[in-house]
Amino acid sequence: MWKPVETAPRDGTWVLGWWPSLDHPIVVQWDKVDPRSIIARDGWADGSDGINLPVTHWMPSPDLPVITIVDHSPNEALAASA
């Protein structure tokens, strides 16, 4: 369920963000900039060149998929039969 962006974590956690002008969610995190900067300010960033993105809502990122790698090489089969 989408939540107001004001309730989102601001500790660097990656979340799904909703930017109304897009038709899909984006992955964002709250980015604190160098306080000496006279141009940039804290805001939502997507990890590329976007900062201060106009995110209005957020939700936690889903769990990552679990990937199982199965080795079907001939050497594995020989080792198992020995």
N, C-alpha and C positions, 0 to 999 in steps of 0.2 A: 504494500500500500504506500502511495506517495505521501510524503510529509512536507510541511512548509520548510523552506530552506533555512529559516531562522533556527530550526531545531537540529540542523545537521552538525556532525562533529567537525571541529576546527583544529584537529590535532594532526593533520596530514593523512588521515584515513581516506582511501579511495572509495568513492560511492558512485552510484548512478545518479546523474543530475538531469533535470528536465529544463531545456532551454526552449521557450515557447515558439521561436521561429523555426526550429527544426521539427522534423516529424519522427524523431527517434531519440532515445536517451543517449547521453554521453557519459563517459567515465571521467570524473573530476575529483579534485581534492582542494581543500582550502590551502592557499599558498601565502605565506607571510614573506614579504619582500624585505630587502635590506632597509632598515629605518632611515638610512642616510640618503635614500633615493628621493629626488625631488619630483620625479615623474610617476613612477609606479607606486601602487598601493596594494594592500592585502586584497585578495579576492579569489574567486573560483578559477582554477586552472585545469587544463586538460593534458598537461605534460608535454605539449609541443610548443606552439607559439602563442597560444591563447591564455590570457590572464584577465581577470575581471569579467569573466563570462556572465551573462545575465541569467544565471540559474535561478529558477523560482521554486523548484521542488526537488526532493531527493528521496532515495531509498537505499538500504544497504546493498552492497554488491552480493550477488549470489555466490554460493560455495563454488570453488573451482572444480572442474571434473577430475575424476580419478582415472589415470591412464595406466593400464597394465601392458607391459611389454613382454611378449612371449618370444623366446628365442627358438626358432625352428631350424637352426643350422645343423648340418650333419654331425659336427663335433659334439654337440650337446646330446644327440641321440646315442652316439657311441659311448659317451661317458655315463649315461644313465643305464645302459645295458651291461656295463662292466661290473 
